Amino acid sequence: MVFYFKSAVVSPPYTIYMGKDKYENEDLIKYGWPEDIWFHVDKLSSAHVYLRMPKGTTIEDMPKDVLIDCAQLVKNNSIQGCKINNINVVYTPWGNLKKTADMDVGQIGFHRQKEVKIVAVEKKINEIINRLEKTKEELYPDLAAEKESRDREERNEKKAELQEQKKKEKEETKKKKETEELRNYSSLMKSDNMTTNEVIHP
């Protein structure tokens, strides 16, 4: 089961989601999208929370209020973290998550530590949690199929872009050739270059 929330502090709203348990988290790690941002309470056990960013955006484009929503949700879904103040939440792009065969279920590492960011959470804000909880949906998505569909869509887009690029290059080559031919023709037609078959007698 996957829990979905809507962060409507901006328009259009952002989707936040998390697995019910560590086994669901394994699937989310495996079938995440390149646009996803992963959140977790630093040095404490907590839910793995994901934010789905709009296509073509990066972690730098994340609105501050949406970041706060995600951090609050992670804190609230940490057995220890929800009881204490002044915790840190780490977050990083999904592509930076590293999972190896020797890791325990739910355990994760990073490819590049410098891409891991930290946000401090002073205390739980009930107003934010209550707002997010009102949008909560419990679903059983086919994560593998959703990922394949998204990847297929991206492949098709890239294919279309490549075809468009080739078409433009072909048109430019044709235009260049026509311009060159026209220039040569104009050059031939200049009177300086013209000859006559008339014999001129002195």
CORZI-V473729 format. One line per field, one symbol per residue. ss: DSSP state (~ for helix, > for strand, _ for the rest). phi: phi as a letter, one per 30 degrees, with the letter a starting at -180 (. if undefined). psi: psi as a letter, one per 20 degrees, with the letter a starting at -180 (. if undefined). Layout:
ss = ???
phi = ???
psi = ???
This chain:
ss = _>>>>>>______>>>>>>__~~~~~~~~~_____>>>>>>_______>>>>______~~~__~~~~~~~~~~~~~____~~~___>>>>>>>~~~>>__________>>__~~~_>>>>>____~~~~~~~~___>>>___~~~~~~~~~~~~~~~~~~~~~~~~~~~~~~~~~~~~~~~~~~~~~~~_~~~_________
phi = .bccbcccdbbddcccbaddbddddeddddcdceddccbaddibdadccbccddeicbeddddeddededddddedcbedddccchccccbadedddcbcdddddidbbbdbddcccbbdcdadceedddddddcdbcbbddddddddddddddddddddddddddddddddddddddddddddddddddedcdbbcddccd
psi = qpppqpnkirpqqqppqqqhahhhhghhggkrqhiqppqqppjqprqopqpoqqpjrrhhipqghhgggghhggghkpgghiiqrmrqpqqqqhiippprhiqrpiqqaqgohijprpppogrpohgggggghhippormqnhghggggghgggghghghggggggggggggggggggggggggghhhiqhhiqrqjppoq.
